[in-house]
Amino acid sequence: MKSEKEKMIAGELYFSADPELVADRTFAREQMRLINYETDSAIREQLLKETFGQVANRIYMEPNVRFDYGYNIFVGKNFYANFDTVFLDVCPITFGDNCMLGPNVKLYTATHPLNPVKRNSGLEDGSPITVGDNAWIGGGATLLAGVTLGDNVVVGAGSVVTKSFPDNVVIAGNPAQIIRELGEEEPTDSLPFYRAKIDEIDQKIARLLEERMDAVKQIVTIKKTQKTAVFDESREEKVLENVRKALSNLDYQATIEQTFEDIMKRSREYQQQHMEREEK
């Protein structure tokens, strides 16, 4: 018979209220308190080495560090993490050598059954997370249970990584996708270099446009309630005025204004469609 702890580490269904696991979490919280309040970096490093399952050599982590157990965290040589890292380490979290984490990076091996009866019973489970050598995980990124990242992977800030990726890629987004592959560095005056730069920028623009449309959707509801017209000429002129003020290179002004005019046109079309749909 496996213990609940053995089931947990193996990724099987287990009861987290098991006395052994409760005691382990209590000890982990005491270790967290010691680590996070220790101002001497050498002592903090030693505490991390005593708490984690394995530390190959040097480790430096800014406070606050959060984890469930600690003993399921394994890091290679020269590990660095910025402020407020969270490890939900019910299953192993393993890093290769020379890995860097930005602030607020979260790694969640813990999951719960999708079936509500099993979930409400207190059963939990999880899947391990594995990160290869030379990884750079940007600030605010989240890695979910079962993810494996290959060597030399770069994760864009704020990304949510829901699946595994191979070596030598840059990933970004929610859910994260490959935005470029890493090979020999392109010359900075080459077409591929600037196309890759545009691809990265386009990912950011797409996320911001989605956020903008979320706001537009709320505006539809308000206009419907207040019986307000979709088109507001003074408002659209104000938007363009704000855009002009934000620009520093006037050579781009006409093109960017036209772009925003088209964005507002598409926004009006979206609003009109939804107003008409609700009226039917």
C-alpha positions in Angstrom: 0.0 0.0 0.0 1.3 3.4 -1.0 1.2 6.2 1.5 -0.7 9.4 0.7 2.7 11.1 0.3 3.9 8.5 -2.2 0.6 8.8 -4.2 1.0 12.6 -4.2 4.5 12.6 -5.6 3.6 10.0 -8.2 0.7 12.2 -9.5 -2.0 9.9 -8.3 -5.2 10.8 -6.4 -4.4 11.4 -2.7 -5.9 13.1 0.4 -4.0 16.3 1.3 -5.4 16.1 4.9 -3.2 13.0 5.6 -1.4 13.7 8.9 2.0 13.1 7.3 1.3 15.7 4.6 -0.1 18.2 7.1 3.1 17.9 9.2 5.2 18.3 6.1 3.3 21.5 5.1 3.6 22.9 8.7 7.4 22.3 8.5 7.5 24.0 5.1 5.8 27.1 6.4 8.3 27.4 9.2 11.1 27.0 6.6 9.5 29.7 4.4 9.4 32.1 7.4 13.1 31.5 8.1 14.0 31.9 4.4 12.0 35.0 3.7 13.0 36.9 6.8 16.7 36.1 6.5 18.7 39.1 5.3 22.1 37.3 5.0 22.2 35.9 1.5 24.6 33.1 2.4 22.4 31.9 5.3 19.3 32.1 3.0 21.1 30.0 0.4 21.9 27.4 3.0 18.3 27.3 4.2 17.1 26.8 0.6 19.6 23.9 0.2 18.3 22.3 3.4 14.7 22.7 2.3 14.7 21.8 -1.4 15.0 18.3 -2.7 18.2 19.2 -4.5 20.4 22.2 -5.2 23.3 21.4 -7.5 25.5 24.3 -6.3 24.7 28.0 -6.2 21.1 29.3 -5.7 19.9 32.8 -5.1 16.2 33.6 -4.6 14.8 37.0 -3.6 12.0 36.9 -1.0 9.2 36.0 -0.8 9.5 32.3 -1.7 6.4 30.3 -1.5 6.1 26.5 -1.7 3.9 23.6 -0.4 6.6 21.2 0.6 10.0 22.2 -0.7 11.3 18.7 -0.9 9.8 18.3 -4.4 11.9 21.2 -5.8 15.1 20.3 -7.7 17.3 22.9 -9.2 20.5 22.6 -11.2 23.6 24.8 -11.1 23.4 28.6 -10.8 19.7 29.0 -10.2 18.3 32.5 -9.8 14.7 33.7 -9.0 13.5 37.2 -8.5 10.9 38.4 -6.0 7.7 36.3 -5.1 8.2 33.0 -6.7 5.5 30.4 -6.0 6.0 26.6 -6.2 3.0 24.4 -5.7 5.2 21.4 -5.5 2.9 18.5 -4.8 4.7 16.8 -7.6 8.4 17.3 -8.6 9.5 20.6 -10.1 12.8 20.2 -11.8 15.1 22.8 -13.3 18.3 22.3 -15.3 21.4 24.4 -15.0 21.6 28.2 -15.4 17.9 28.9 -15.1 16.6 32.4 -14.4 13.1 33.4 -13.2 11.7 36.9 -13.2 9.4 38.3 -10.4 6.1 36.7 -9.6 6.7 33.5 -11.6 4.3 30.7 -10.6 4.7 26.9 -11.1 1.6 24.9 -10.3 2.0 21.1 -10.3 -1.2 20.8 -8.2 -4.5 20.0 -9.8 -8.0 18.8 -8.8 -10.3 16.2 -10.3 -12.7 17.6 -12.9 -15.5 15.4 -11.6 -17.2 17.5 -8.8 -18.0 14.5 -6.7 -14.3 13.4 -6.5 -13.2 17.0 -6.1 -15.6 17.7 -3.2 -14.4 14.5 -1.5 -11.1 16.1 -0.8 -9.1 14.1 -3.4 -6.3 16.0 -5.2 -3.7 15.1 -7.7 -1.0 16.7 -9.8 1.6 16.4 -12.5 5.3 17.3 -12.5 6.9 20.3 -14.2 10.3 20.0 -15.8 12.5 22.9 -17.2 15.7 22.3 -19.1 19.0 24.1 -19.0 19.4 27.8 -19.7 15.8 28.7 -19.3 14.7 32.3 -18.8 11.1 32.7 -17.5 9.8 36.2 -17.7 8.1 38.0 -14.8 4.5 37.0 -14.1 4.6 33.8 -16.1 2.7 30.8 -15.0 3.6 27.2 -15.7 0.8 24.6 -15.3 0.9 21.0 -14.2 2.5 18.5 -16.6 4.5 21.1 -18.6 8.0 20.2 -19.8 10.2 22.9 -21.4 13.4 22.0 -23.3 16.8 23.6 -23.1 17.3 27.3 -23.9 13.6 28.2 -23.7 12.6 31.8 -23.2 9.1 32.4 -21.7 7.6 35.9 -22.3 6.5 37.9 -19.3 2.9 37.2 -18.3 2.6 34.1 -20.3 0.5 31.1 -19.2 2.2 27.9 -20.3 -0.4 25.1 -20.6 1.6 22.6 -22.7 5.2 21.4 -23.3 7.7 23.0 -25.8 10.9 21.8 -27.3 14.4 23.2 -27.1 15.5 26.6 -28.5 12.2 28.5 -28.7 10.7 31.7 -27.5 7.2 31.3 -26.2 4.6 33.9 -25.2 0.9 34.5 -24.7 -2.1 33.0 -22.9 -2.0 30.2 -23.8 1.7 30.4 -24.7 2.7 29.7 -28.3 6.0 29.7 -30.1 6.7 33.2 -31.4 10.2 32.4 -32.7 12.9 29.7 -32.8 16.4 30.3 -31.6 19.3 29.5 -33.9 22.1 31.6 -35.0 21.4 35.2 -34.2 20.1 37.1 -37.2 22.0 40.2 -38.2 20.3 43.2 -36.7 20.0 44.7 -40.2 18.4 41.7 -41.7 14.7 41.1 -42.8 14.2 38.1 -40.6 15.4 40.1 -37.5 12.8 42.8 -38.0 10.1 40.3 -38.9 10.7 38.5 -35.7 10.6 41.8 -33.8 7.3 42.6 -35.5 5.9 39.2 -34.6 6.7 39.8 -30.9 5.1 43.3 -31.0 2.1 41.9 -32.8 1.5 39.4 -29.9 1.4 42.4 -27.5 -0.9 44.4 -29.8 -3.3 41.4 -30.1 -3.6 41.0 -26.4 -4.2 44.8 -25.9 -6.8 44.8 -28.7 -8.6 41.9 -27.0 -8.5 43.9 -23.7 -9.8 46.9 -25.6 -12.7 44.9 -27.0 -13.6 43.7 -23.5 -14.1 47.3 -22.6 -16.1 47.9 -25.8 -18.4 45.0 -24.9 -19.1 46.7 -21.5 -19.9 49.9 -23.4 -22.5 48.1 -25.5 -24.3 47.1 -22.3 -24.2 50.7 -21.0 -25.3 52.3 -24.3 -28.2 49.8 -24.6 -29.4 50.7 -21.1 -29.1 54.4 -21.6 -30.4 54.2 -25.2 -27.2 56.0 -26.4 -26.2 56.1 -30.0 -23.3 54.0 -31.1 -21.4 56.8 -33.0 -20.1 59.6 -30.9 -18.1 62.0 -33.1 -16.7 64.1 -30.2 -15.5 60.9 -28.4 -13.7 59.6 -31.5 -12.0 62.9 -32.1 -10.8 62.9 -28.5 -9.3 59.4 -29.0 -7.4 60.6 -32.1 -6.2 63.7 -30.1 -4.9 61.4 -27.4 -3.1 59.3 -30.0 -1.5 62.4 -31.5 -0.3 63.5 -28.1 1.2 60.0 -27.4 3.3 60.0 -30.6 6.9 61.2 -30.6 7.7 60.5 -34.3 5.5 62.7 -36.4 6.4 60.9 -39.6 4.1 58.1 -38.4 1.2 60.3 -37.4 -1.0 59.9 -40.5 -0.6 56.2 -40.7 -1.2 55.6 -37.0 -4.3 57.9 -37.0 -5.7 56.0 -39.9 -5.1 52.7 -38.0 -7.0 54.0 -35.0 -9.8 55.3 -37.2 -10.1 51.8 -38.6 -10.0 50.3 -35.0 -12.9 52.6 -34.0 -14.8 51.8 -37.2 -14.5 48.0 -36.3 -15.5 48.8 -32.8 -18.6 50.7 -34.0 -19.5 47.7 -36.2 -19.2 45.3 -33.3 -21.3 47.6 -31.1 -24.0 48.0 -33.8 -24.2 44.2 -34.4 -24.7 43.5 -30.7 -27.2 46.3 -30.2 -29.3 45.0 -33.1 -28.9 41.4 -31.8 -30.3 42.4 -28.4 -33.2 44.3 -29.9 -34.4 41.2 -31.8 
